[in-house]
């Protein structure tokens, strides 16, 4: 029996969000693809549709702590993010003849870039916020990944923002401002 992950979220609430590439393929090993994600998060943030508090981009999945504030046209920012990035990745994959790896047999689509049912877990307390923040920032240095020696050396993460207060990406907000005095 397959478990359905909770992907529903409400405006204005803080969530830990995870989206995974279809079949756990390492599509995000390519820094160009990571830059595409960063660019779109920056765009959604610039439009004041989201607030990003933390993130890490891994080879086959992403983790965010964020708030969705307003719809992007008719879509929730989460749906817009997944749709836009999938479309852009697919264009790139077609140029290099790799799109076949993401073909699916479905009535409503020919390809699947992101796995169905991304995970959204609401963060209610400062303690849970701290736990999720640590999980995100130490993911690249975990035994499974070993993407860098130190969490602060892994570029596609908000770890340096929390350690040094420098926003290398231009869209980060401090998570602890949401849970002051909690």
FILOBA-889690 format. One record per residue: residue number from 0; x, y, z of N, C-alpha, C in turn. Coordinates in steps of 0.05 Angstrom, whole numbers, padded with zeros to 5 digits. Example, Ala and Ser with C-alpha at 12.3 -4.5 7.8 and 13.67 -1.06 7.14 Angstrom:
+--------+--------+--------+--------+--------+--------+--------+--------+--------+--------+
! koltor !   n.px !   n.py !   n.pz !  ca.px !  ca.py !  ca.pz !   c.px !   c.py !   c.pz !
+--------+--------+--------+--------+--------+--------+--------+--------+--------+--------+
!      0 !  00264 ! -00114 !  00156 !  00246 ! -00090 !  00156 !  00264 ! -00066 !  00156 !
!      1 !  00257 ! -00045 !  00142 !  00273 ! -00021 !  00143 !  00258 !  00001 !  00157 !
+--------+--------+--------+--------+--------+--------+--------+--------+--------+--------+
//
This chain:
+--------+--------+--------+--------+--------+--------+--------+--------+--------+--------+
! koltor !   n.px !   n.py !   n.pz !  ca.px !  ca.py !  ca.pz !   c.px !   c.py !   c.pz !
+--------+--------+--------+--------+--------+--------+--------+--------+--------+--------+
!      0 !  00017 ! -00024 !  00000 !  00000 !  00000 !  00000 !  00018 !  00025 !  00000 !
!      1 !  00013 !  00043 ! -00018 !  00028 !  00068 ! -00020 !  00016 !  00089 ! -00002 !
!      2 !  00033 !  00103 !  00013 !  00024 !  00124 !  00030 !  00022 !  00150 !  00014 !
!      3 !  00000 !  00164 !  00017 ! -00003 !  00191 !  00004 !  00008 !  00211 !  00023 !
!      4 !  00026 !  00228 !  00012 !  00039 !  00248 !  00028 !  00021 !  00273 !  00028 !
!      5 !  00022 !  00288 !  00049 !  00006 !  00313 !  00051 !  00019 !  00335 !  00036 !
!      6 !  00007 !  00345 !  00015 !  00018 !  00367 !  00000 !  00001 !  00392 !  00002 !
!      7 ! -00021 !  00391 !  00016 ! -00038 !  00414 !  00019 ! -00025 !  00434 !  00039 !
!      8 ! -00028 !  00459 !  00032 ! -00018 !  00480 !  00051 ! -00036 !  00505 !  00047 !
!      9 ! -00036 !  00521 !  00068 ! -00053 !  00545 !  00069 ! -00035 !  00570 !  00067 !
!     10 ! -00047 !  00592 !  00058 ! -00033 !  00617 !  00057 ! -00025 !  00627 !  00085 !
!     11 ! -00002 !  00639 !  00086 !  00006 !  00652 !  00111 !  00017 !  00634 !  00133 !
!     12 !  00017 !  00608 !  00129 !  00028 !  00590 !  00149 !  00055 !  00580 !  00140 !
!     13 !  00072 !  00573 !  00159 !  00100 !  00565 !  00153 !  00100 !  00534 !  00150 !
!     14 !  00112 !  00525 !  00128 !  00113 !  00497 !  00122 !  00142 !  00487 !  00116 !
!     15 !  00147 !  00463 !  00124 !  00170 !  00448 !  00114 !  00161 !  00434 !  00090 !
!     16 !  00173 !  00438 !  00067 !  00164 !  00428 !  00041 !  00187 !  00411 !  00029 !
!     17 !  00179 !  00388 !  00018 !  00198 !  00371 !  00003 !  00186 !  00362 ! -00023 !
!     18 !  00201 !  00366 ! -00044 !  00193 !  00356 ! -00070 !  00216 !  00339 ! -00081 !
!     19 !  00210 !  00317 ! -00094 !  00229 !  00297 ! -00103 !  00227 !  00293 ! -00133 !
!     20 !  00250 !  00291 ! -00146 !  00250 !  00285 ! -00175 !  00239 !  00257 ! -00180 !
!     21 !  00224 !  00254 ! -00201 !  00212 !  00228 ! -00208 !  00233 !  00206 ! -00209 !
!     22 !  00226 !  00184 ! -00196 !  00244 !  00160 ! -00194 !  00271 !  00167 ! -00181 !
!     23 !  00271 !  00188 ! -00165 !  00295 !  00196 ! -00150 !  00320 !  00200 ! -00168 !
!     24 !  00315 !  00208 ! -00193 !  00337 !  00213 ! -00212 !  00351 !  00238 ! -00202 !
!     25 !  00377 !  00240 ! -00207 !  00394 !  00262 ! -00198 !  00395 !  00285 ! -00218 !
!     26 !  00371 !  00294 ! -00226 !  00369 !  00316 ! -00245 !  00381 !  00342 ! -00234 !
!     27 !  00382 !  00345 ! -00207 !  00391 !  00370 ! -00195 !  00421 !  00368 ! -00188 !
!     28 !  00435 !  00349 ! -00198 !  00464 !  00348 ! -00195 !  00477 !  00371 ! -00211 !
!     29 !  00463 !  00378 ! -00232 !  00472 !  00400 ! -00250 !  00467 !  00427 ! -00237 !
!     30 !  00488 !  00442 ! -00233 !  00485 !  00468 ! -00220 !  00467 !  00487 ! -00236 !
!     31 !  00466 !  00484 ! -00262 !  00449 !  00501 ! -00279 !  00420 !  00496 ! -00271 !
!     32 !  00413 !  00472 ! -00265 !  00385 !  00465 ! -00257 !  00380 !  00477 ! -00229 !
!     33 !  00400 !  00476 ! -00212 !  00396 !  00488 ! -00185 !  00393 !  00518 ! -00188 !
!     34 !  00408 !  00531 ! -00206 !  00405 !  00560 ! -00210 !  00378 !  00567 ! -00220 !
!     35 !  00366 !  00549 ! -00237 !  00339 !  00554 ! -00247 !  00319 !  00555 ! -00223 !
!     36 !  00322 !  00536 ! -00204 !  00305 !  00536 ! -00181 !  00309 !  00561 ! -00164 !
!     37 !  00334 !  00569 ! -00159 !  00340 !  00593 ! -00144 !  00327 !  00617 ! -00158 !
!     38 !  00330 !  00619 ! -00184 !  00319 !  00641 ! -00199 !  00289 !  00643 ! -00197 !
!     39 !  00275 !  00620 ! -00197 !  00246 !  00621 ! -00195 !  00237 !  00628 ! -00167 !
!     40 !  00251 !  00617 ! -00147 !  00245 !  00625 ! -00119 !  00248 !  00655 ! -00115 !
!     41 !  00269 !  00665 ! -00127 !  00274 !  00694 ! -00125 !  00252 !  00710 ! -00139 !
!     42 !  00242 !  00700 ! -00162 !  00221 !  00714 ! -00176 !  00195 !  00713 ! -00160 !
!     43 !  00188 !  00690 ! -00149 !  00163 !  00688 ! -00133 !  00165 !  00706 ! -00108 !
!     44 !  00189 !  00707 ! -00097 !  00193 !  00724 ! -00073 !  00192 !  00754 ! -00081 !
!     45 !  00203 !  00761 ! -00103 !  00203 !  00789 ! -00112 !  00174 !  00798 ! -00116 !
!     46 !  00157 !  00780 ! -00126 !  00129 !  00786 ! -00130 !  00113 !  00785 ! -00104 !
!     47 !  00127 !  00779 ! -00082 !  00115 !  00777 ! -00055 !  00093 !  00756 ! -00054 !
!     48 !  00097 !  00734 ! -00068 !  00079 !  00711 ! -00068 !  00087 !  00690 ! -00047 !
!     49 !  00113 !  00691 ! -00040 !  00124 !  00672 ! -00021 !  00144 !  00686 ! -00003 !
!     50 !  00149 !  00674 !  00020 !  00172 !  00681 !  00037 !  00188 !  00655 !  00040 !
!     51 !  00213 !  00655 !  00033 !  00231 !  00632 !  00037 !  00248 !  00637 !  00062 !
!     52 !  00246 !  00619 !  00081 !  00261 !  00621 !  00105 !  00286 !  00603 !  00105 !
!     53 !  00285 !  00581 !  00091 !  00308 !  00563 !  00089 !  00304 !  00545 !  00065 !
!     54 !  00326 !  00535 !  00055 !  00325 !  00516 !  00033 !  00351 !  00501 !  00030 !
!     55 !  00349 !  00478 !  00017 !  00372 !  00464 !  00007 !  00364 !  00450 ! -00018 !
!     56 !  00382 !  00450 ! -00038 !  00377 !  00437 ! -00064 !  00396 !  00413 ! -00065 !
!     57 !  00385 !  00390 ! -00065 !  00400 !  00365 ! -00065 !  00399 !  00353 ! -00094 !
!     58 !  00415 !  00333 ! -00099 !  00416 !  00322 ! -00127 !  00389 !  00312 ! -00138 !
!     59 !  00371 !  00302 ! -00120 !  00346 !  00292 ! -00130 !  00321 !  00301 ! -00114 !
!     60 !  00325 !  00321 ! -00097 !  00302 !  00332 ! -00082 !  00309 !  00359 ! -00072 !
!     61 !  00288 !  00373 ! -00063 !  00291 !  00399 ! -00051 !  00276 !  00400 ! -00024 !
!     62 !  00287 !  00416 ! -00006 !  00273 !  00421 !  00020 !  00271 !  00452 !  00022 !
!     63 !  00248 !  00461 !  00029 !  00244 !  00490 !  00035 !  00230 !  00492 !  00062 !
!     64 !  00235 !  00514 !  00075 !  00216 !  00524 !  00096 !  00206 !  00550 !  00085 !
!     65 !  00180 !  00552 !  00081 !  00169 !  00575 !  00067 !  00140 !  00580 !  00075 !
!     66 !  00131 !  00604 !  00067 !  00103 !  00611 !  00069 !  00094 !  00618 !  00041 !
!     67 !  00070 !  00609 !  00034 !  00058 !  00618 !  00009 !  00039 !  00641 !  00017 !
!     68 !  00041 !  00663 !  00004 !  00026 !  00687 !  00012 !  00002 !  00693 ! -00006 !
!     69 !  00006 !  00691 ! -00032 ! -00015 !  00697 ! -00051 ! -00013 !  00679 ! -00075 !
!     70 ! -00034 !  00676 ! -00090 ! -00034 !  00660 ! -00115 ! -00017 !  00673 ! -00136 !
!     71 ! -00005 !  00657 ! -00153 !  00009 !  00666 ! -00177 ! -00010 !  00662 ! -00200 !
!     72 ! -00026 !  00683 ! -00206 ! -00048 !  00680 ! -00225 ! -00069 !  00663 ! -00212 !
!     73 ! -00075 !  00639 ! -00223 ! -00095 !  00621 ! -00213 ! -00083 !  00599 ! -00196 !
!     74 ! -00057 !  00598 ! -00194 ! -00044 !  00576 ! -00180 ! -00032 !  00584 ! -00153 !
!     75 ! -00031 !  00564 ! -00136 ! -00015 !  00568 ! -00111 !  00014 !  00569 ! -00120 !
!     76 !  00031 !  00584 ! -00105 !  00059 !  00586 ! -00112 !  00073 !  00558 ! -00114 !
!     77 !  00065 !  00540 ! -00096 !  00077 !  00513 ! -00097 !  00072 !  00500 ! -00124 !
!     78 !  00047 !  00501 ! -00133 !  00040 !  00489 ! -00160 !  00054 !  00504 ! -00182 !
!     79 !  00056 !  00530 ! -00180 !  00070 !  00546 ! -00200 !  00099 !  00538 ! -00201 !
!     80 !  00112 !  00535 ! -00177 !  00140 !  00528 ! -00176 !  00144 !  00501 ! -00189 !
!     81 !  00128 !  00481 ! -00182 !  00132 !  00454 ! -00193 !  00127 !  00454 ! -00223 !
!     82 !  00107 !  00467 ! -00232 !  00100 !  00468 ! -00260 !  00121 !  00483 ! -00277 !
!     83 !  00130 !  00506 ! -00268 !  00149 !  00522 ! -00282 !  00176 !  00507 ! -00284 !
!     84 !  00186 !  00497 ! -00262 !  00212 !  00484 ! -00262 !  00211 !  00458 ! -00279 !
!     85 !  00189 !  00443 ! -00277 !  00186 !  00419 ! -00293 !  00187 !  00425 ! -00322 !
!     86 !  00173 !  00446 ! -00330 !  00172 !  00454 ! -00358 !  00200 !  00462 ! -00368 !
!     87 !  00214 !  00478 ! -00352 !  00241 !  00486 ! -00360 !  00261 !  00463 ! -00361 !
!     88 !  00259 !  00445 ! -00341 !  00276 !  00421 ! -00341 !  00271 !  00404 ! -00366 !
!     89 !  00245 !  00401 ! -00372 !  00238 !  00384 ! -00395 !  00248 !  00396 ! -00421 !
!     90 !  00247 !  00423 ! -00424 !  00258 !  00435 ! -00448 !  00288 !  00429 ! -00451 !
!     91 !  00302 !  00431 ! -00428 !  00331 !  00424 ! -00428 !  00336 !  00395 ! -00435 !
!     92 !  00320 !  00377 ! -00423 !  00323 !  00349 ! -00427 !  00318 !  00341 ! -00457 !
!     93 !  00299 !  00355 ! -00469 !  00293 !  00349 ! -00497 !  00317 !  00358 ! -00515 !
!     94 !  00331 !  00379 ! -00508 !  00354 !  00388 ! -00523 !  00377 !  00368 ! -00523 !
!     95 !  00379 !  00353 ! -00501 !  00400 !  00333 ! -00498 !  00390 !  00305 ! -00502 !
!     96 !  00366 !  00302 ! -00512 !  00354 !  00276 ! -00518 !  00351 !  00258 ! -00493 !
!     97 !  00347 !  00270 ! -00470 !  00344 !  00255 ! -00445 !  00315 !  00254 ! -00434 !
!     98 !  00297 !  00266 ! -00449 !  00269 !  00268 ! -00439 !  00256 !  00241 ! -00436 !
!     99 !  00265 !  00221 ! -00451 !  00253 !  00194 ! -00450 !  00255 !  00182 ! -00422 !
!    100 !  00276 !  00190 ! -00407 !  00279 !  00180 ! -00380 !  00257 !  00188 ! -00361 !
!    101 !  00242 !  00208 ! -00369 !  00220 !  00219 ! -00352 !  00193 !  00214 ! -00364 !
!    102 !  00191 !  00197 ! -00384 !  00165 !  00191 ! -00396 !  00149 !  00173 ! -00377 !
!    103 !  00123 !  00178 ! -00377 !  00104 !  00162 ! -00361 !  00080 !  00155 ! -00377 !
!    104 !  00066 !  00135 ! -00369 !  00041 !  00127 ! -00382 !  00018 !  00138 ! -00365 !
!    105 !  00010 !  00161 ! -00373 ! -00012 !  00174 ! -00358 ! -00030 !  00188 ! -00379 !
!    106 ! -00055 !  00191 ! -00372 ! -00074 !  00203 ! -00391 ! -00071 !  00233 ! -00392 !
!    107 ! -00060 !  00245 ! -00371 ! -00059 !  00274 ! -00370 ! -00031 !  00286 ! -00375 !
!    108 ! -00011 !  00269 ! -00379 !  00016 !  00280 ! -00385 !  00033 !  00258 ! -00398 !
!    109 !  00054 !  00268 ! -00411 !  00072 !  00250 ! -00425 !  00098 !  00246 ! -00408 !
!    110 !  00105 !  00266 ! -00392 !  00129 !  00265 ! -00376 !  00123 !  00272 ! -00347 !
!    111 !  00140 !  00263 ! -00329 !  00137 !  00270 ! -00301 !  00165 !  00277 ! -00291 !
!    112 !  00169 !  00302 ! -00283 !  00195 !  00311 ! -00272 !  00195 !  00309 ! -00242 !
!    113 !  00175 !  00320 ! -00229 !  00172 !  00319 ! -00200 !  00154 !  00296 ! -00193 !
!    114 !  00162 !  00280 ! -00173 !  00145 !  00259 ! -00162 !  00118 !  00271 ! -00152 !
!    115 !  00097 !  00256 ! -00155 !  00071 !  00265 ! -00145 !  00072 !  00267 ! -00114 !
!    116 !  00054 !  00282 ! -00104 !  00050 !  00284 ! -00075 !  00075 !  00295 ! -00060 !
!    117 !  00083 !  00320 ! -00065 !  00104 !  00331 ! -00049 !  00095 !  00333 ! -00020 !
!    118 !  00113 !  00336 ! -00002 !  00107 !  00336 !  00027 !  00106 !  00364 !  00038 !
!    119 !  00085 !  00371 !  00052 !  00083 !  00397 !  00066 !  00075 !  00391 !  00095 !
!    120 !  00093 !  00400 !  00114 !  00087 !  00396 !  00142 !  00087 !  00424 !  00155 !
!    121 !  00065 !  00431 !  00167 !  00064 !  00457 !  00180 !  00082 !  00458 !  00204 !
!    122 !  00096 !  00480 !  00207 !  00113 !  00485 !  00230 !  00099 !  00503 !  00250 !
!    123 !  00094 !  00493 !  00274 !  00078 !  00507 !  00294 !  00096 !  00521 !  00315 !
!    124 !  00119 !  00510 !  00321 !  00135 !  00520 !  00344 !  00163 !  00526 !  00336 !
!    125 !  00176 !  00542 !  00352 !  00205 !  00548 !  00348 !  00222 !  00523 !  00349 !
!    126 !  00215 !  00505 !  00368 !  00230 !  00480 !  00371 !  00229 !  00463 !  00345 !
!    127 !  00206 !  00460 !  00333 !  00203 !  00445 !  00308 !  00217 !  00460 !  00286 !
!    128 !  00215 !  00487 !  00286 !  00229 !  00503 !  00266 !  00259 !  00498 !  00267 !
!    129 !  00270 !  00497 !  00291 !  00299 !  00492 !  00295 !  00306 !  00464 !  00285 !
!    130 !  00290 !  00444 !  00290 !  00295 !  00417 !  00281 !  00295 !  00415 !  00251 !
!    131 !  00276 !  00427 !  00238 !  00274 !  00426 !  00209 !  00297 !  00442 !  00196 !
!    132 !  00304 !  00464 !  00208 !  00326 !  00480 !  00198 !  00352 !  00464 !  00199 !
!    133 !  00357 !  00451 !  00222 !  00381 !  00434 !  00224 !  00381 !  00412 !  00204 !
!    134 !  00358 !  00399 !  00201 !  00356 !  00377 !  00181 !  00363 !  00387 !  00153 !
!    135 !  00352 !  00409 !  00145 !  00357 !  00421 !  00119 !  00387 !  00427 !  00115 !
!    136 !  00398 !  00440 !  00134 !  00426 !  00450 !  00131 !  00447 !  00427 !  00133 !
!    137 !  00440 !  00406 !  00147 !  00459 !  00384 !  00150 !  00454 !  00361 !  00129 !
!    138 !  00433 !  00364 !  00113 !  00428 !  00344 !  00093 !  00451 !  00340 !  00074 !
!    139 !  00464 !  00361 !  00064 !  00486 !  00357 !  00045 !  00511 !  00343 !  00056 !
!    140 !  00514 !  00345 !  00083 !  00538 !  00333 !  00095 !  00532 !  00306 !  00109 !
!    141 !  00507 !  00297 !  00106 !  00499 !  00271 !  00118 !  00516 !  00249 !  00105 !
!    142 !  00517 !  00226 !  00119 !  00532 !  00203 !  00109 !  00523 !  00194 !  00082 !
!    143 !  00497 !  00197 !  00077 !  00486 !  00188 !  00051 !  00496 !  00205 !  00028 !
!    144 !  00499 !  00231 !  00032 !  00506 !  00250 !  00010 !  00535 !  00258 !  00009 !
!    145 !  00545 !  00268 !  00031 !  00573 !  00278 !  00032 !  00579 !  00296 !  00009 !
!    146 !  00563 !  00317 !  00005 !  00566 !  00336 ! -00017 !  00587 !  00357 ! -00011 !
!    147 !  00592 !  00361 !  00015 !  00613 !  00379 !  00023 !  00623 !  00370 !  00051 !
!    148 !  00646 !  00381 !  00059 !  00656 !  00373 !  00086 !  00641 !  00388 !  00108 !
!    149 !  00632 !  00411 !  00102 !  00619 !  00428 !  00122 !  00593 !  00439 !  00111 !
!    150 !  00572 !  00441 !  00127 !  00546 !  00451 !  00118 !  00549 !  00480 !  00106 !
!    151 !  00567 !  00495 !  00116 !  00571 !  00523 !  00107 !  00585 !  00525 !  00080 !
!    152 !  00597 !  00503 !  00072 !  00611 !  00502 !  00046 !  00593 !  00494 !  00023 !
!    153 !  00570 !  00484 !  00029 !  00551 !  00476 !  00008 !  00536 !  00500 ! -00002 !
!    154 !  00540 !  00508 ! -00026 !  00529 !  00533 ! -00036 !  00499 !  00535 ! -00037 !
!    155 !  00486 !  00514 ! -00047 !  00457 !  00515 ! -00052 !  00441 !  00509 ! -00027 !
!    156 !  00445 !  00526 ! -00007 !  00433 !  00522 !  00019 !  00431 !  00550 !  00033 !
!    157 !  00414 !  00552 !  00053 !  00412 !  00576 !  00068 !  00429 !  00576 !  00093 !
!    158 !  00446 !  00556 !  00097 !  00462 !  00553 !  00121 !  00478 !  00578 !  00127 !
!    159 !  00491 !  00589 !  00107 !  00508 !  00613 !  00112 !  00491 !  00637 !  00121 !
!    160 !  00467 !  00638 !  00112 !  00449 !  00660 !  00120 !  00445 !  00659 !  00150 !
!    161 !  00441 !  00635 !  00161 !  00436 !  00633 !  00190 !  00462 !  00635 !  00206 !
!    162 !  00484 !  00628 !  00194 !  00510 !  00630 !  00209 !  00522 !  00658 !  00208 !
!    163 !  00521 !  00671 !  00184 !  00534 !  00696 !  00180 !  00515 !  00720 !  00175 !
!    164 !  00490 !  00714 !  00170 !  00470 !  00736 !  00165 !  00472 !  00747 !  00137 !
!    165 !  00486 !  00733 !  00119 !  00489 !  00742 !  00091 !  00471 !  00726 !  00073 !
!    166 !  00454 !  00741 !  00058 !  00436 !  00727 !  00039 !  00448 !  00727 !  00011 !
!    167 !  00461 !  00705 !  00004 !  00474 !  00702 ! -00022 !  00453 !  00701 ! -00045 !
!    168 !  00428 !  00697 ! -00038 !  00408 !  00692 ! -00059 !  00388 !  00715 ! -00063 !
!    169 !  00386 !  00733 ! -00043 !  00368 !  00756 ! -00046 !  00339 !  00751 ! -00040 !
!    170 !  00332 !  00729 ! -00027 !  00304 !  00724 ! -00021 !  00298 !  00711 !  00006 !
!    171 !  00318 !  00710 !  00023 !  00315 !  00696 !  00048 !  00305 !  00714 !  00071 !
!    172 !  00287 !  00703 !  00088 !  00277 !  00716 !  00112 !  00285 !  00699 !  00135 !
!    173 !  00288 !  00711 !  00158 !  00296 !  00697 !  00182 !  00272 !  00682 !  00195 !
!    174 !  00275 !  00656 !  00196 !  00253 !  00639 !  00207 !  00246 !  00646 !  00236 !
!    175 !  00266 !  00654 !  00251 !  00262 !  00660 !  00279 !  00245 !  00685 !  00284 !
!    176 !  00243 !  00702 !  00264 !  00224 !  00725 !  00266 !  00195 !  00716 !  00267 !
!    177 !  00190 !  00692 !  00256 !  00162 !  00681 !  00256 !  00156 !  00668 !  00283 !
!    178 !  00176 !  00660 !  00298 !  00171 !  00645 !  00322 !  00184 !  00659 !  00346 !
!    179 !  00185 !  00686 !  00346 !  00197 !  00702 !  00367 !  00183 !  00696 !  00393 !
!    180 !  00198 !  00691 !  00414 !  00186 !  00687 !  00441 !  00171 !  00661 !  00444 !
!    181 !  00173 !  00644 !  00424 !  00159 !  00618 !  00425 !  00173 !  00598 !  00442 !
+--------+--------+--------+--------+--------+--------+--------+--------+--------+--------+
//
